[in-house]
Amino acid sequence: MGTDRNSDAGDTAFTTDASTSEAGDMLGDMNGGSHGISTAVRRPTTPMKRVASRVPVDDVVDQPLLEQAKALLNDQKKQYKETTKDFGWYDWLGYFLPCFVWLREYNWRSWLLSDVAAGLSVGAMVIPQGMSYAKLAGLPQEYGLYGAFVPCIAYALLGSSRQLAVGPVAVTSIMLANGLAGVFPGREDDVSANMENPNKPKDPELQMMYNHAAVQVAFVAGCFYTGIGLLRMGWVTNFLSHAQVSGFMTGAAILIGLSQVKYILGISIPRADRIQEYLQLIFDNLWQFNWHEFVMGMSFIFLLLALKFVAGRYKRLSFLRALGPLSVCVLSIVLMNIFKWYNDYTGLLIPQKDGTTKKQPVIAQVGNIPKGLPDFTVSWWVPLYNVGKQMMLAVLICFIDICESISIAKALAQKNKYQLNATQELRGLGLANLAGAMFQCYTTTGSFSRSAVNNSVGAKTPLANFVTGIVVMLTLLVLTPIFTHMSSNVQGAIIIVGVLALLDYHEFIYLWKVNKLDWLVWNVAFLFTIFLGVEIGIIVSVCVSLLLVIYKIAFPRITTLGKLPGSSVYRSIKMYPNAEPCPGMLMLRIDAPIFFANIESIKEFVRAQVVTSKKRREELGDHIRFVVIDMSPVTDIDSSAMHFLDDFLDELAADGIELVLANPSQQVLLALKRSNMIRKIKEDNVHVNMSDAVEHAAAVLKHEQSGWAPQI
């Protein structure tokens, strides 16, 4: 067999002589075989000149795994040295404490006033919100102030987002309340009873254990946060889809709102985990309805909504969004102290679980909030009360908090045109939670509403968070006695209006129009959350999201290609009806890595396509001689795929069909070379793009058609 190889690209020459037919590949008896004289058609080998743009199979270096690891480590070291080679002492200080980075560039004249104004606005907002969210979490209300004090200052020193406002949030609070009840098996009812008034619990010893457990969860979550940041594993949050997070938060918002209805109606009911339980408890206890509480609570809700509407409508009055919660708190305190409604009773006796009765006040008050700074609570961290449940709760809270914080921080960074350091952001949030766990705080993260206020007022740097922390600190030192007679319904009103922003019904409509599978995930997350509880809702929705990922991986898209007329472009024949199949070829594209999880579906599809195409082509008088696969989307291939490929090549050869690969990646070439599969495929059948692969196959077909002769 002779092969003419010239240097001209794209030129293919063939030579035929007597030895060609003798050295030709036997295709077998096309008529099923016979004894005596064989009538099998012999196809000569295809001494084809390779195109100049051939795939450099021989140049692919199979580097040992240890050397790969060393090379990766050396690259990291080189990158680190390049980054830090010009560092002075101040740069190293900024490397570990990011606050020194923005302090160096701080424009005191232009930015200071904006940061202070934003910090004061968020501080005014977070004081009533923090107390409300702490009560929602089943914790004494001062814990909400602690969470808006220490973590804010820690984040100002360590965080990278310039507008993110850190502190207690509603979703984390209700997740904590629902999760911690299971930390004390057999005492769930006692925990629920304490949650009615954590400042004056019915079982103080159990409440103290509950407080310790909440701080422990903050410590564990802070460790997870920091670990994920140090290991640069923020990608794990990619498994929580936007649809899943949106559906979960919408369901959680409804549960949070229902948990506060009792303060607006003036009724006394235990905590529940599901919407049907809340509704049953509310309707069963409507006989306790207190119109005084209802009128006052609804007035606060309408006032908050009105201020929110005006702030959104008129940019000059955007500060009203921040002052809204503080305004209703001040109004509540003033009214309660003037009319002393907390001393009056409606005459209704409310039965208690212990068999006693309690007088229903005209307006229920918050009660005494301890004055002073938080205690040092490192000694609370270990041992955990219930390792399994607390660790799982910390993981769930950490994942949701990361998604919430990073999504807000990225949106704000994009809006304000700066680059967010996501790794540093995770470290900052983790260390902020660890610092909070040292000083009597439960888990904190970035808040949607407060971050929006921080940005709208004009925060330029994390100094705004520092100002917020100082405002809360002064409140703890001086102002807590003022809140003693504040009505409980104002906290319910603040939470109900606050969680309205989490009702993402727009996403429900959007997903229905755009992607039905994402719409399904949204509904699963939403329905499971409201009907089966927050923990089950998030676990099930995460599982459904992962199942969809697995489904998409297990059943990748495999496209049958055709050539667009007048071009060398190959596209899907379904998407482009004018795309034409090439004679003697079946052209496919596999749009995924090929590995054990999807190999079975790829096997079935490719084999079915070969069989179907053979029948269809034979009816039209055409015969498939080549299966050409565009490998450009195939980033990797494993041993399971190699076994399939080996068997598939044998099946094709039995039918006189060859496999041609176009544009394989380096990883695929390495795998083919290591497994010695490249010899079985033949290097002449591996090409740099579809155009070259089809040109090669067409040239072989042309040569065979001109050289076929029956062998007798």
N, C-alpha and C positions, 0 to 999 in steps of 0.2 A: 504493500500500500504506500503510495506516495502522497505527501502533503506539501503543497506549495504555500510558503509563508512569506508574504511581501510586507513591506512597511506601510503600504498605503492603507489608511483607515477605511474600513467598511468594504474593502474589496475582498471577495471570496472566490477562490479558485478551486477547481476539483480536477483530479487526474484519475483515470480508470485504466487498468490493465488486467492481464490475466490473473495476477496475484490478488487483485482486489476482490474478485468474486470468491476466490478460494479462502481468503481471510475474512470474508463477510460473516456477519452475525446470523446465526440460524434462528429463524423466527418460529420454526416448528411447522408441522403439517397443517396448513390452513383449512384442509378439508377433513380433519379428524384423523389423518394418518392412514397408511395402507401398507401392505406387504409388497415386496418386489420393487418396481420402479417408483421412486418418490416424485411426486409432483409439487412438492412444497416450494413456495416462492422464496428465494433467498434475497435478502436485501444487503447490498454491499455496505461495508463500513463507510462512514462519512468523513473522509479526509478533508476536513473543512478548515479554512484559515480562520483563526480567532480574530475578532475585531480588536482594534488598538486599545479600546477602553475596557479590556477584559478585567475581571475581578482578580486582584493580586493574591491568589490563594497561597502561593509560596512565601509571600512576605508577611503573612499573619503569624506573629510570634506567640507560641503557646507558653506563657509565663507561668511558672509554678505559683501555687497559692501563697506560699510563704513570701515569695518575692513580690507578689501583688500587694500583700499586707504591708511589707516594708516600704514599697513605693508610695502607697497611700499615706503611710505615716510620715514619710519624708516630704511628701507634698504638703501635708498639714503643717509640718515644722517650717518648711520654706515659706508658706503663706503667712504663718504667724510671725516669722522673722521679718518678712517684707513689710508687714503691717506695723510692727513695733520697733523697727530699726532706728527710727528718728525720734522715739519717745523720750521726753524729758521727765522729770519727777512729777510735774503737774499732769502730763499725759497719762502716766501710770496711775495717778490718783483718780483721774477721770475714767480710766479703764475699769476700776473696781467700784467707783462711786460716780455713776453717770451725771449726777447733779453738777459736778465740776465742769462737765463739758458744756452744758448750757449756761452755767454761770459765767464762763469765760466770754461768751458771745452775748451776754445779757445787755439789752439796751434799756438802761434804767430810766431814761427820760420817756421813752415811748411805751414801754411794756409794764412798768411797775404799777401804774394806776389801774390798768386793765386786769392784771393778775390779782391785785387786791380786791377790786370790785367783784371779779368772778368768784374768788375765794369766799368773800362775805356773802354773796348771793347763795352759793351752794351750801355754806354753813347754815344760813337761815332756813334752807330747805331740808337739810339732812337732820337737823335736831328733832323736829317732830316726826320725820320719816323714820329715823333711826330708832326712836322709842317705839314707834308703831310696829316696825319690822321685828324688833326684839320680842315684843309681846306675841307677834305672829309665830315666832320660833319657839314660844313657850319659855322664854327667858325673862328675867327681870329687866325692866325698861332701860336701866342704866347701861346694860350690855350693848344696846344699840348706840349709845353715845360713845362708849369705849371703842366700838368698831369704827366709828367715824372720826376718832382721834388718833390713836396709835398707827393703824395701817395707813392713814392719809399722810402722816409725816414720813413714815418709812418709804412709802411709794414715791413721795416727792424727791427723796434722796436716790432711789434706786430704779425708778421707772423710766420708760423712754417716750411714752405718749405725752404730748403737751396739753391735751385737753381732757383726758380720761379722768373722771371723778370716781374715786374709790370709796367703798363703804358697804354697809349692809344693803342687801337687795331682797325683793319680795320672794322671788323663786327659790333662792337658796334658803330663805327663812322657812318656807313651808316644807321644803325637802328635809330640812333639819328636824322640824317638828314631827313630821311623819316617820322619819327614820329612827330618831332617838327613842321613840316610844317602844320600839322593839328591842332596844338595848337592855331593858329591864324586864325579862320574861315574867309573866304572871302579875305584873304591876301596871299594866297598860291603863287600867281604869283610874288608878291613883295618879299616874302621870297626866292623864287627861283632865282630872279634877284640878290639879295644880295649875294647868295651863289657863284656867279661867281667870286667875289672877296671880301670876308668878311673883308679884311683889309681896303678896300676902298668901303664900301657898298653904294648903290644908295639911301638907306633910312637908315641913321645912327640911327634914333630913333627906328625903327623896329629891326635893328640888335642888339641894346642894349637889347631890350626886349627878343630877341631870345637867346642872351648870358645868360640872367638871367634865362630863362626857362631851358637851358641846365644845369646850376648849380643846379637848383631845382630838376631836374631829378636825378642828381648825389646824392643829399641829400636824396631823397626818396629811391633810390636804395641802398644807404649806410645803411639806416634804415632797409630795408628788409634783406639785407645781415646780419647785426648784430643781428636782431631779429631771423632769421633762425639759426644763430650760437648759440645764447643764449638758445634757446628752443630746441637745438639739432634736428632740423628738416631738416637736409641736405638730408634726405631720399626722400624729395619731388622731388629732381632732378632725382630720379630713373624713374619717369614717362616720362622723356625725353630720349628716347632710343638712343643708339649710331647711329643707322641707320638714325633716324630722324635728329639728330644734324649734322651728316656727309652730308646728302642730303641738308639740309638748308645751311650749310657753303659753299658747292660747288656752289649752286645757288647764294648765296650772293657774293662769290668771282667773279663770272662772271659779276654780276651787278657792282661790285666795279671796276673791270678791264675796263668795257665799259665806266664807268663814267670818266675814266682817258684818254681815247682814244683821246678826244678833245685836250688835251695838247700835245699829240704826233703828231697829224695831224695839229695843229695850227688853229683849227676852234673854233668858239664861238657858243655854243648851251646851252640851259637851262637844268637844272637838270630834270631827268625823274626817274620813279620808276620801269619800266618794260623793258624787253629786246626788245620787239617790238617797244616801243617808242624810246629807245636809237638808235636802228638801223635805224629807219625812220629819226630821227633827224640827224644822221651822214650822211646818204646818201643824204638827202635833202640839206645839207650844205657843200657838198664836193667841191663846187665852191670856198670856202674859203681856200682850202688846201694850206698850207705853207710848201714848201719843205725844207726850212731852219730848221723849227721846227722838221719836220719829220726826217731829217738826224741826227740832234743832239739828239733827243729823242731816236731813234732806236739805235744809237751808245751807249748811256747810258744803254739801256736795254741789249744789247749784252755784254757790259763790265760787268754789274752786274751778268749776267748769267755765264760768263766765270769765274769770281772770285768765284762764288758759286760752280761751277763745280770743279775748282782746289782745293778749300777748302774741298770739300767732297772727292776728290780723294786722296789727300795727307794730312795725319793727321798733319804733321809739319806745313802746311800752313793753318790750320783751322782758324787762326786769320783773314784771308782775307774775310771770311764770314761777320765778324763784321765790317771790314774796308771798305767793298764794298760801302755801302750807303754814308759813309763819303767821300770816294775817289771821287765818281762822283759829290758830292756837291762841293768839293774843285776844281775839274776840271771845273765845270760849272761856279763857281765864278771867277776863273782865266780867262777863255775864255771871259766871259761877260765884265770883267773889262779891258781886253787888247783890245778887238775889239769894245767895247761899242755898241753891237748890240741892246741894249735896247733903244738907241736913234734913230735908223734907222727904216724906215717904208717901207713896200712892195709896197705902192701906192694903195692898196686895201682898200675901204671904207666899213665898216661893219655896216649895219643898226641896230639901237637900238629900243627897244620897245617904247621909248618916241618920236620916229620920227626923232631923230638926227642920225648922223653917227659918226663912230669912226675909226681912222686910225689903220690898222693892223700893229703891230710892227714886225720887222724881227724875234726877239726872245722876247717873253713876260717874264717879270721879276716878282719876288715875291713881291717886294715892301718893304716899311718900316715896321720893326717889333719893337714895343715899347721896350725900354730898361728898365730893373729893375725887381724887384720881384713882384709877384701877390698881388692884393689887398685883404683885409679882407672882405669876402662876406657873412657872416652869415646873414646880414640884407636882403640878396636877397632870402632867403629860403622861406619865406611866405609873402603875400598869393600867392598860385599857380595861374598861368594864366588860366589853364583849368584842374581842379582837376581830372576829369575822364580820359582824354587822357594822362595826364602826369603820373598818377598813373599806368595806364595800360602799358605805354611805359616803366616805371621803372621796373615793374614786368617782362616784356618780356626780357629786357636787363639783369636784375638780374639773371633770369633763365639761359639764354645763357652764361653769364659770369661765373656763378657758374660751369656749365658743362665744359666750356673751362678750367677754372683755376684748378678745382679739378682734372680733367682728366690729365692735364699736371703735376700737383704737385704729383699725385699718381704715374705716370709713372717715374718721376725723382726720387722720394723716393725709388721706387722699384729698379731702376737702380743703385742707390748709397747706397742701403742696409741700410735704416733707416726707422723708423715708422713715418708716417705722422699723425699728430693730425688734423683730418678733421674738428672737431668742432672749434678748435683754428684757423684753416685756414680760415673758414668762418667769424669768428669774426675779424681776422686780415684784411681781404679784406674789410669787412664792415666798420671798423674804418678807414682804409686807404681812402675809398671813402668819408666818412664823413669829414676827415681831408682835403681831396682835395676840397670838396664843401665849406669848410671854406676859401679856398684861390683860388678861381676863376678857379677850375678845372671841367672838365666834367668827366663822368664815366670812370673808369680805371679797368683793370683786368690783369690776366697773359697773356703773349704773347707767342705764339708758337715759332716764329722765334728767338726772343730775349732770351727766356728761353733756347733754344737749344744752342745758342752762349754762354750764361752764363755757361751752363754745360760743353760745349766742351772746353772752355778756362780753366776751373778748379775751379769754385766757390765752396767753402766749407761751407759757412754760409751766412745768409742774409746780412752780412756786404757788400757784392757785390752790393746789392740794395742801401745801404747807399752811397757807392762811386759813383754809377750812379747818385743819386740825387744831390750830391755835384758837379759833372761835369756839370750837367744841370744848377744848380744854378750859377756857374761861367760863363756859357755861357750867361745866362740872364743878369748878371751884366756887362759883358764886351764885349761879342762877337756878340750880335744881329745885330749891324750895318753892320757886314761883310756879312750878308745874304741878304741885301737889293737888290743887283743886281743879285742874284742867279736866274737862269732861272726856269720858272714854269714847263717846260717839265721834269726836273730832278725829281721833286716830282711825276709826273705821272709815270715815269720809275720806281722809287723806289716802289710805291704802286703796279704797275702791276707785277713786279717780286716778291714782297712780298706775294701777294695773290695767286701766282701759287702754293704755298705749301698747300693752302686750297682746291685745286681741287682734291678731293678724289675719282678719277675714279677707283682706285684699289678696294675701298670698294664696288663700283657698281658691279664689276666683282665677288668679293668674295661673296657678298650676293646672287647673282644669283645662285652660286654654292651651298651655304650652306642653305639659308632659303628664300623661295620665298615671304613670308609675309613681312619680313624685307626689302627685295628688293623693294616690293611695297611701303612701308613707305618711303624708300630712294627716290624713284621716285616722290612720291606725294610731299615730302618736296622740292625737287629740282625743279620740274616743276611749282608748285604753286609759289615758290619764284621768279623764273625768269620771269614768265608770268603775275603774279598778284601782285608782290611786296613783299618786305621783311616782313612787318607786317602780311599780309594775309598768306604768306607762312609759317611763324612760327606758327601762330594760327591754320591753317588748319592741318599742320603736327602734331602738338601736339594733336589735336582732333582725328586724324586718329590713332595715337599711343595709345591714351586712349581707342578708340573704339576696337582696337585689344586686349587690356588688358581685356576690358569688355567681348568681344567675347570669349576669352579663359576662363574667369571665368564662363560665362553663359553656356558654353558647355564643361564641363570638360571631361577628358578622363575617360571612364569606361571600364575596361578590364575584359573579361571573362577568368577565370583561369583554369588551368589543372595541374595535378601532374606530375612532371618529373619522369620517370621510375627509380626505385631503390633509391628514395630519399624522403625526406619530404619537398621538395621545390615546391612551387606553382608559376607558371609563365603563361604569356599570351599564349593562344593556337594559336594565330596568329603568334606571334614572335617565339614560339617554337612548331612546328608542332607535335613533339613527346610527348608533354604534354597531359596527358590523363584525361578526365573528370571522376569524381568519381560517381559511381552508386547512383542514388537517390538524387543527389545534383546538384545545380547550384551554381557555385562559381564565385564571382565577386569582383572586387576591384575598389573603387571610389577614384580617384587621385586628390582630392580637398576638401576643407571645404564645408560643405553642408549648404547653406543659401538661402535667398529669391531670390537672383539673378540667381541661377542655379538650384533651386529645380524643376522647370517645366521640364527642359531638362533631369534631373536625373529621375524624375517620368516616363517620356515617355520611356526612354531607358530601365530602369529596368523592367517596366511592359511589354514592348515589348519582352525583353529577356526571361522573365518568360513564356510568352505565346508561343513564338517560341520554347524555349527549351522543354516545355511540349509536344508540338506536335511532335517534333523530337524524343524525348525520348520514347513517347508512340508508335511511329512507330517501334522503336527498341525493344519494350517490356519492357521499363524501365519507372518508374514513379518518378517524382520529389517530394521528401518529405521534403527537406530542401533547403533554399536559404542561402548560407554562404557568408557573405560579409567581406572582409578584410578591416578594418577601419584604418589601420596604417597611410595612408596618410591624413586622415580626422582630421585636427587639431582643428576644431570647428564645432558647429552645432547650429542653431538658432530655434526660435519658429515655423517658417514656415516649417522647416524640421521635427519638432516634429509632426505637424499636418499631414504631409505626411506619416510619420512613423506609426502614429496611424491608418490611413486609410489603409495603405499598409498591416499592420498586420491583419486587418480584412479581406482584400481581400485574403491574403494567407491562413488564417484560414478557410475561406469558401471552399477552395480547398484542405484542409487537409495538408497545407504546413506550416512549422515553419521557423522562421528567426533566424539565428545564427550569432553573431557578433564576429569578431576576432580582438584582439589588439586595443580596443578603447582607445583614449587618455584620460587624466584626465578631460579635458574640456568636452569631449563627455559624459563621465561617470557622471559628475556633472549635465549636462543637462538632461540625462536620469533619474537621481535620483530625480532632482527637479520636473520634469514633471510626476513622478511616472510611466514612461514608462518602467522602468526596471522590474516592476512586470508583465507587459503585455508581455514583451519579455521573461521573466523568467531568473533568475540569472544563471541557469544551461546552458543557451544558450549564455552566454557571456564568452569568453575565451581569454587567453593571446596571442595566436598566431594561425595562420591558421592550423598548424599541430594538435594542441589540439582541435580546433573547428571541423575539419574534423573527427578526432578520435571519438569525442563525437557523431557526427551525424551518423557515421558508426556503432557505438555501439548501438545506438537507433534503427537504421534500422535492425541490426542483431537480436535484441531482438524482434522487432515487427514482423519480418518475421517468427520467431520461435513461436510467441505467438498469431498470428492472428487466429481467429475462427469466423465463421458466427454466429450471434446471432439470434435465432428463438424463 
